[in-house]
């Protein structure tokens, strides 16, 4: 991130900024100003990092400089001076532009990672601006790292590879990202001022400018030669792959900055700086959850009625499942046969079992978390099939305890058979665990559930807390729905592979969905122990989950969510689990 001298400058500005002017600035104009300055700084960061790379490739900047890092001692001082000036202007004027409004009144609750340390609390408009400065730099740096890698090759001359990397990919990334951010801002200001109706301005394209920018970006990258892309350290090794990963990286940077700049405004009367409105929390609870799930009632109603289900296919037993409760214990009897057609992914086959799973029907959070089993059962899905942890077993030795999702050794429903024909899940797609209207249909042919609807319960962990799909209401009234995100970041991904499109782009690894500094991306991950290649870091924002992949929801109950990235289902147990056949734990996040 930025040098310490700039951090000191920011602190000085916060202490010496002008007293806020008389009230009169509206929420819309305040938000517009914050967006304009943050998005402009983001675009400027991309521009100057691209400029640094361009000079470095020609030898005008030392080859040792990491142009993706503004804190690198060799980053061109002239570029830093420009960025410092832009940030200074932002910090100096934000109080006047947002006079009469407290951050909480317009939705700003916390500064998300990777900037939480720099701005641990948001109590003033300067805090909002300082967080936006940090995020603008961090998010843009990820986009540039995708476009260039860490050390693009030194060309010494403006050859075709240099032109592809800088005139096409680099300048195209800058131009498209700025266009997307500008159109997002214009749309949101029109919505804030009721010029247009309510819409999702993060993805809307009111005038078609974003679509034109996509075409222009593709046209620029289309000038690259495949042979040149193969020699560069950018995210793609073909024109099509480069077009896709650059677009994805630019969208991710613009959209993540938009999410911070434009939080949901609390539905209260317009506040002044002296008012104390009640604000809907947007930060994930980090306290110890005490509420129980479903009021402690028996969870039997959340399990499927498997009678008449299509089942695994000809030659296999029909699925059986029953759920009952006695006192504070829920009991699940199942034969472990899926409710949909079995697809042989492993050579182990499929066999019926005689499972009896028990777990608390009135779960309570424990004083400390418990590791999930390294091998075997950690929960049960609503169709009676057991749930395993994210890792595979110790064989083959080359990728012991690796990630079966990344390795693509699961069927369309995130499941496969282990030794002795034990069918189980490592991932829980919602559409595979809801009752189809057509008994004979296969879930992977059904339509995906709408992301505008909250997800149902898809299983139970053995500590008794339910596991929901990825989408949840943001408040009790369900005014909107958001995707819940893992707070585990990938740590072992291969440098220069962010935005990969397939595992063919990876050296002895797999291209997979990951979190990097709280942002969803793709990258090449190792085949080795998946627990050793991911690390949990708490993140601010109501969409981020805790270490166990759970949180306290709007209704005050603790529960888990499935996510598209590690750990996919559970990272640990929040309550006290019963033992239902799991064994071994990944101590300290590592494997044996």
C-alpha positions in Angstrom: 0.0 0.0 0.0 1.0 3.7 0.1 4.2 4.8 1.8 4.3 5.8 5.5 4.9 9.4 4.5 1.6 9.5 2.7 -0.2 7.9 5.7 1.2 10.7 7.8 0.0 13.2 5.3 -3.5 11.7 5.5 -3.5 11.9 9.2 -2.4 15.6 9.1 -5.3 16.4 6.7 -7.8 14.7 8.9 -6.7 16.8 11.9 -6.5 20.1 9.9 -9.3 19.9 7.4 -11.6 22.8 7.2 -14.7 23.0 9.4 -17.7 21.7 7.6 -19.7 24.4 5.7 -23.3 25.1 6.4 -25.8 22.3 5.9 -27.3 22.0 2.4 -25.4 19.2 0.7 -27.7 16.3 0.1 -26.9 12.6 0.5 -26.9 12.3 -3.3 -24.3 15.0 -3.8 -22.1 13.7 -1.0 -22.2 10.2 -2.4 -21.5 11.5 -5.9 -18.4 13.4 -4.6 -17.0 10.4 -2.8 -17.6 8.2 -5.8 -16.1 10.7 -8.2 -12.9 11.1 -6.2 -12.5 7.4 -5.3 -13.1 6.2 -8.9 -10.8 8.9 -10.3 -8.1 7.9 -8.0 -8.7 4.2 -8.9 -8.3 5.0 -12.6 -5.2 7.2 -11.9 -3.7 4.3 -10.0 -4.2 2.0 -12.9 -2.8 4.6 -15.3 0.4 5.2 -13.3 1.0 1.6 -12.6 0.7 0.8 -16.3 3.1 3.7 -17.0 5.6 2.2 -14.5 5.3 -1.2 -16.2 5.7 0.4 -19.6 8.9 2.1 -18.5 10.2 -0.9 -16.7 9.8 -3.1 -19.8 11.9 -0.7 -21.7 14.6 -0.5 -19.0 13.7 3.1 -18.0 12.7 1.8 -14.5 14.8 -0.8 -12.6 13.8 -4.3 -13.3 13.6 -4.9 -9.6 10.7 -2.6 -9.2 7.3 -4.1 -8.5 5.0 -1.7 -10.4 1.9 -3.2 -8.9 2.9 -1.9 -5.5 2.8 1.9 -4.8 4.9 1.3 -1.7 7.8 -0.1 -3.7 10.9 2.1 -3.1 11.5 2.3 -6.8 8.0 3.3 -7.9 8.4 6.6 -9.9 8.1 9.6 -7.6 6.4 11.7 -10.2 3.5 9.3 -10.4 3.3 9.1 -6.6 3.2 12.9 -6.4 0.2 12.9 -8.8 -1.6 10.3 -6.8 -0.8 12.0 -3.5 -2.2 15.3 -4.8 -5.4 13.6 -5.9 -5.8 12.0 -2.4 -5.0 15.3 -0.7 -7.8 17.1 -2.6 -10.2 14.3 -1.7 -9.4 14.5 2.0 -9.4 18.3 2.2 -12.9 18.7 0.6 -15.0 15.7 1.7 -16.1 17.3 5.0 -17.6 20.3 3.1 -19.2 18.2 0.4 -20.8 16.0 3.0 -21.6 18.7 5.6 -24.5 17.8 7.9 -24.3 14.0 7.3 -22.8 11.4 9.5 -21.2 8.3 7.9 -23.6 6.1 9.7 -26.6 8.0 8.4 -25.7 7.2 4.8 -24.7 3.6 5.3 -20.9 3.7 6.0 -20.3 1.3 8.8 -16.7 -0.1 8.4 -13.8 -0.1 6.1 -13.5 -3.5 4.4 -10.3 -5.5 4.0 -7.6 -5.0 2.9 -7.9 -1.5 4.5 -9.4 -2.3 7.9 -6.1 -1.9 9.6 -5.4 1.5 8.0 -9.0 2.7 8.8 -10.1 0.7 11.9 -13.3 2.8 12.4 -15.4 5.1 10.3 -16.6 8.0 12.5 -16.2 11.0 10.1 -16.4 11.8 6.4 -12.5 11.9 6.4 -12.5 8.3 7.5 -14.8 7.4 4.6 -12.4 9.2 2.2 -9.3 7.7 3.7 -10.9 4.2 3.4 -11.9 5.0 -0.2 -8.3 6.1 -1.0 -6.9 2.9 0.3 -9.5 0.7 -1.5 -9.0 2.5 -4.8 -5.3 1.8 -4.7 -5.7 -1.8 -3.5 -8.4 -2.9 -5.9 -6.8 -1.2 -8.9 -3.4 -2.9 -8.0 -5.1 -6.3 -8.2 -6.5 -5.4 -11.7 -3.0 -4.3 -12.9 -1.4 -7.4 -11.4 -3.8 -9.5 -13.4 -3.0 -7.6 -16.6 0.8 -7.6 -16.1 1.8 -10.2 -13.6 4.6 -9.2 -11.2 7.5 -9.2 -13.5 6.6 -8.8 -17.2 9.7 -9.5 -19.4 12.1 -6.8 -20.3 11.8 -6.1 -24.0 14.3 -3.1 -24.3 12.5 -2.0 -27.5 8.9 -1.3 -28.4 8.4 -4.6 -30.1 5.0 -6.4 -30.7 5.0 -7.9 -27.2 5.6 -4.5 -25.6 2.8 -3.0 -27.7 0.5 -5.8 -26.9 1.1 -5.5 -23.1 1.0 -1.7 -22.9 -0.8 -0.1 -25.8 -3.4 -2.9 -25.9 -3.8 -4.7 -22.6 -2.6 -2.0 -20.3 -4.3 1.0 -21.8 -7.4 -1.0 -22.5 -7.7 -2.0 -18.8 -7.4 1.6 -17.8 -10.0 2.9 -20.4 -12.6 0.2 -19.7 -12.3 0.4 -15.9 -12.8 4.1 -16.0 -15.8 3.9 -18.3 -17.5 1.3 -16.1 -16.9 3.3 -13.0 -18.2 6.5 -14.6 -21.4 4.9 -15.8 -22.0 3.3 -12.4 -21.6 6.7 -10.8 -23.9 8.5 -13.3 -26.6 5.9 -12.9 -26.5 5.9 -9.1 -26.7 9.7 -8.9 -29.8 9.6 -11.2 -31.3 7.0 -8.9 -30.3 8.9 -5.8 -32.0 12.1 -7.2 -35.1 10.1 -8.4 -34.3 11.0 -12.0 -34.7 7.3 -12.8 -36.4 4.4 -10.9 -34.7 2.0 -8.6 -32.2 -0.3 -10.3 -28.9 -2.1 -9.8 -26.5 0.6 -11.0 -23.5 -1.6 -10.4 -24.5 -3.6 -13.5 -26.9 -1.3 -15.3 -25.8 0.2 -18.7 -28.2 3.1 -19.2 -26.7 4.4 -22.5 -24.9 1.3 -23.8 -21.5 3.0 -23.0 -20.3 0.0 -21.0 -21.1 -2.4 -23.9 -19.2 -0.2 -26.3 -16.3 -0.1 -23.9 -16.3 -4.0 -23.8 -16.2 -4.0 -27.6 -13.3 -1.5 -27.6 -11.4 -3.5 -25.0 -11.8 -6.7 -27.0 -10.7 -4.9 -30.2 -7.6 -3.6 -28.5 -6.6 -7.0 -27.0 -7.5 -8.5 -30.4 -4.4 -6.8 -31.8 -2.2 -9.0 -29.7 -0.4 -12.0 -31.2 -0.9 -15.3 -29.5 2.9 -15.8 -29.6 3.4 -12.6 -27.7 0.8 -13.3 -25.1 2.6 -16.6 -24.4 5.8 -14.7 -23.6 4.2 -12.2 -21.3 3.1 -12.7 -17.7 -0.4 -11.4 -18.2 -3.4 -13.5 -17.2 -4.2 -15.1 -20.6 -2.1 -17.0 -23.1 -4.6 -16.6 -26.0 -6.5 -13.6 -27.2 -9.8 -15.0 -26.1 -8.5 -15.9 -22.6 -6.9 -12.5 -22.3 -10.1 -10.7 -23.2 -12.0 -12.7 -20.7 -9.6 -12.4 -17.7 -8.9 -8.7 -18.2 -12.7 -7.9 -18.4 -13.2 -10.0 -15.3 -10.4 -8.2 -13.3 -11.6 -4.7 -14.4 -15.2 -5.5 -13.4 -14.1 -6.9 -10.1 -12.1 -3.8 -9.2 -14.9 -1.4 -10.3 -17.7 -3.3 -8.6 -15.9 -3.8 -5.3 -15.2 0.0 -5.1 -18.8 0.7 -6.0 -20.0 -1.6 -3.2 -18.1 0.5 -0.6 -18.9 3.9 -2.1 -22.6 3.2 -2.4 -23.8 1.4 0.7 -27.5 0.9 1.3 -28.8 4.1 2.9 -30.7 3.3 6.1 -34.4 3.9 5.8 -34.6 6.7 8.4 -35.4 10.4 8.3 -32.6 12.5 6.9 -30.3 13.0 9.8 -28.0 15.9 10.8 -24.6 15.7 12.3 -26.0 15.8 15.8 -28.7 13.2 15.4 -28.4 9.5 16.5 -30.4 7.5 14.0 -31.0 3.8 14.3 -28.9 2.1 11.6 -29.3 -1.4 10.2 -25.9 -3.0 10.9 -23.8 -3.9 7.8 -20.9 -5.4 9.7 -20.7 -9.1 10.3 -21.1 -9.9 14.0 -17.8 -10.9 15.6 -19.3 -11.5 19.1 -20.2 -14.9 20.5 -23.6 -15.9 19.0 -26.0 -17.1 21.6 -29.2 -17.5 19.7 -30.4 -21.0 18.7 -31.6 -22.1 15.3 -35.3 -22.3 14.5 -36.1 -21.6 18.1 -34.8 -25.1 19.0 -37.5 -26.9 17.2 -37.0 -30.2 15.5 -35.4 -29.7 12.0 -37.3 -32.6 10.4 -39.4 -30.2 8.2 -36.3 -29.0 6.5 -35.3 -32.4 5.2 -36.6 -33.8 1.9 -39.3 -36.3 1.4 -37.3 -38.8 -0.7 -40.3 -41.1 -1.4 -40.7 -41.3 -5.1 -37.4 -39.4 -5.8 -35.6 -40.4 -9.1 -32.8 -42.0 -7.1 -29.4 -43.1 -8.2 -30.7 -45.1 -11.2 -31.4 -48.7 -12.3 -29.7 -51.3 -10.2 -29.3 -49.1 -7.1 -31.5 -49.1 -4.0 -34.1 -46.3 -3.7 -33.1 -43.5 -1.2 -34.5 -43.7 2.3 -34.5 -41.0 4.9 -36.3 -40.3 8.2 -35.7 -37.6 10.8 -37.0 -37.5 14.4 -36.3 -35.7 17.6 -36.2 -36.7 21.2 -35.5 -34.2 23.9 -32.7 -31.9 22.6 -31.3 -34.4 20.1 -32.2 -34.8 16.4 -31.7 -38.2 14.7 -31.3 -38.8 11.0 -31.6 -42.3 9.6 -30.5 -42.6 5.9 -29.0 -45.1 3.5 -26.9 -42.4 1.8 -28.3 -43.0 -1.7 -28.7 -39.7 -3.6 -32.1 -38.5 -4.8 -30.7 -38.0 -8.3 -28.9 -40.1 -10.9 -25.5 -41.4 -9.7 -22.6 -40.5 -12.0 -19.4 -42.5 -11.5 -16.6 -40.0 -11.0 -14.3 -42.2 -8.9 -13.7 -46.0 -9.3 -15.3 -46.7 -5.9 -18.9 -47.3 -7.0 -21.9 -46.6 -4.9 -23.3 -48.7 -2.0 -26.2 -48.2 0.4 -25.3 -47.5 4.0 -27.1 -47.7 7.3 -26.5 -44.2 8.7 -27.7 -42.9 12.1 -26.6 -39.3 12.6 -27.3 -37.3 15.7 -26.8 -33.7 16.5 -28.3 -31.1 18.9 -31.7 -29.8 17.9 -31.2 -26.8 20.2 -27.6 -25.7 19.2 -25.6 -23.3 21.3 -22.3 -21.6 20.4 -19.3 -22.9 22.3 -16.7 -20.8 24.1 -14.2 -21.8 21.3 -14.5 -23.3 17.9 -13.7 -26.9 17.0 -11.8 -28.1 13.9 -13.9 -30.1 11.4 -12.7 -33.7 10.7 -10.0 -34.1 8.2 -11.6 -37.2 7.0 -15.2 -38.5 7.2 -18.5 -37.0 8.1 -18.9 -33.4 9.4 -22.7 -33.0 8.7 -25.6 -34.3 6.8 -27.5 -32.8 3.8 -31.2 -32.5 3.6 -31.4 -35.5 1.4 -29.6 -37.7 3.9 -26.2 -37.8 2.2 -23.2 -37.1 4.5 -21.1 -34.0 4.1 -17.3 -34.1 4.2 -14.8 -31.3 4.7 -13.1 -29.4 1.8 -10.1 -31.7 1.5 -9.6 -35.1 -0.1 -7.7 -38.0 1.5 -4.0 -38.8 1.7 -3.9 -40.5 -1.7 -2.5 -39.9 -4.2 0.6 -38.6 -2.4 1.2 -35.9 -5.1 -1.9 -34.0 -4.0 -2.6 -35.4 -0.5 -5.5 -33.6 1.2 -5.9 -31.4 -1.8 -9.1 -29.6 -3.0 -11.5 -31.9 -4.9 -13.4 -28.9 -6.2 -10.3 -27.5 -7.8 -9.3 -30.9 -9.1 -12.7 -31.3 -10.7 -13.3 -34.8 -9.3 -16.9 -34.2 -8.2 -20.1 -34.6 -10.1 -22.4 -31.7 -11.0 -23.8 -31.7 -7.5 -20.4 -31.5 -5.7 -20.5 -35.2 -4.7 -18.7 -38.5 -5.4 -18.0 -41.9 -3.9 -15.2 -42.7 -1.5 -13.8 -46.2 -0.7 -16.5 -48.7 0.2 -18.9 -46.8 -2.0 -19.6 -44.0 0.5 -21.3 -41.3 -1.3 -20.8 -37.7 0.1 -20.6 -34.0 -0.6 -17.6 -31.6 -0.6 -19.8 -28.8 -2.0 -23.5 -28.2 -1.8 -25.2 -26.6 -4.8 -28.7 -25.5 -3.8 -30.5 -26.8 -6.9 -29.3 -30.3 -6.1 -30.9 -30.1 -2.6 -34.3 -28.7 -3.3 -37.3 -30.8 -4.2 -37.8 -30.8 -8.0 -41.3 -30.3 -9.3 -40.6 -33.2 -11.7 -39.6 -36.3 -9.8 -37.6 -37.8 -12.7 -35.6 -34.7 -13.5 -31.8 -34.5 -12.8 -30.9 -31.4 -10.7 -28.0 -30.3 -13.0 -30.6 -29.9 -15.7 -32.8 -27.7 -13.6 -32.7 -24.0 -13.6 -30.4 -22.4 -11.0 -32.2 -20.8 -8.1 -32.6 -17.0 -8.6 -29.9 -15.0 -6.7 -32.7 -12.5 -5.8 -34.2 -15.2 -3.5 -32.8 -16.2 -0.1 -31.4 -19.7 -0.1 -33.0 -22.6 1.8 -31.3 -24.8 4.4 -29.3 -27.5 2.5 -27.9 -29.4 5.5 -26.9 -29.5 9.1 -23.5 -29.5 10.7 -23.0 -32.0 13.6 -23.0 -29.1 16.1 -26.7 -28.6 15.2 -26.4 -25.3 13.3 -28.0 -25.3 9.9 -26.2 -24.8 6.6 -27.9 -22.4 4.2 -27.2 -21.8 0.5 -25.2 -18.7 -0.5 -27.9 -16.1 -0.6 -29.4 -14.3 2.4 -31.7 -11.4 3.2 -29.9 -8.3 4.3 -32.6 -7.4 6.9 -35.6 -8.9 8.7 -38.0 -7.6 6.0 -35.8 -9.0 3.2 -35.7 -5.7 1.3 -32.7 -7.1 -0.6 -30.7 -10.3 -0.9 -26.9 -10.6 -1.0 -24.4 -13.4 -1.7 -22.5 -14.5 1.4 -18.7 -14.6 1.0 -15.9 -16.6 2.6 -13.3 -14.7 4.6 -10.6 -17.2 3.8 -8.1 -15.9 1.3 -6.0 -18.0 -1.0 -2.3 -17.8 0.0 -0.7 -20.4 -2.1 -1.8 -19.3 -5.6 0.7 -19.0 -8.4 1.9 -15.5 -9.2 0.7 -14.1 -12.4 -2.3 -16.4 -12.7 -5.1 -14.3 -11.4 -7.9 -14.4 -13.9 -7.0 -17.8 -15.3 -9.7 -19.5 -17.4 -8.7 -23.2 -17.2 -6.2 -25.5 -15.5 -4.2 -25.7 -18.7 -2.8 -22.3 -17.8 -1.4 -23.6 -14.5 1.9 -25.2 -13.8 1.3 -28.3 -11.6 -1.9 -26.9 -10.2 -5.5 -26.1 -10.9 -7.4 -23.0 -12.0 -10.0 -22.4 -9.3 -12.4 -19.8 -7.8 -10.6 -18.1 -4.9 -10.8 -15.1 -2.6 -7.8 -12.7 -2.8 -7.9 -9.8 -0.2 -11.7 -10.3 0.1 -12.3 -10.2 -3.7 -13.6 -13.2 -5.7 -11.2 -14.2 -8.6 -9.8 -17.2 -10.3 -6.1 -18.2 -9.8 -3.9 -21.3 -10.2 -3.8 -23.1 -6.8 -1.4 -25.9 -5.8 -2.4 -29.6 -5.6 -1.1 -29.9 -2.1 -3.0 -29.7 1.2 -5.8 -27.2 0.7 -5.8 -26.1 4.4 -2.2 -25.0 4.0 -3.0 -22.9 1.0 -5.7 -20.7 2.5 -5.8 -18.4 5.5 -8.7 -16.8 7.4 -8.7 -13.0 8.0 -11.7 -11.3 9.5 -13.4 -8.9 7.1 -15.8 -6.0 7.6 -19.1 -6.1 5.8 -22.3 -8.0 6.3 -21.6 -10.3 3.4 -18.4 -11.8 4.9 -18.6 -14.9 7.1 -16.6 -15.9 10.1 -13.8 -18.5 10.3 -16.4 -21.3 10.4 -18.2 -19.9 7.3 -21.1 -18.8 9.4 -22.5 -15.7 11.1 -25.4 -14.2 13.1 -28.1 -13.4 10.5 -30.7 -10.6 10.4 -33.1 -12.7 12.6 -30.5 -13.1 15.3 -29.7 -16.8 14.7 -26.3 -18.3 14.0 -25.9 -20.5 10.9 -23.5 -21.4 8.2 -23.6 -20.6 4.5 -22.2 -22.5 1.5 -19.8 -20.3 -0.5 -18.2 -20.5 -4.0 -14.7 -20.5 -2.5 -12.8 -22.3 0.2 -14.0 -23.7 2.6 -17.2 -24.1 0.5 -19.2 -25.4 3.5 -17.6 -25.3 7.0 -14.2 -23.9 8.1 -14.8 -25.1 11.7 -17.6 -25.9 14.1 -19.1 -22.9 16.0 -20.9 -25.2 18.4 -20.0 -28.4 20.1 -20.2 -31.3 17.5 -21.4 -34.8 18.0 -19.1 -37.5 16.7 -20.7 -39.2 13.7 -17.8 -41.0 12.0 -15.4 -38.1 11.3 -11.8 -38.5 12.3 -8.6 -36.5 12.4 -8.4 -32.7 12.3 -6.4 -30.2 10.3 -4.4 -28.7 13.2 -3.7 -25.1 12.8 -5.0 -25.1 9.3 -2.4 -27.6 8.1 -2.5 -31.3 7.1 -0.4 -34.2 8.3 
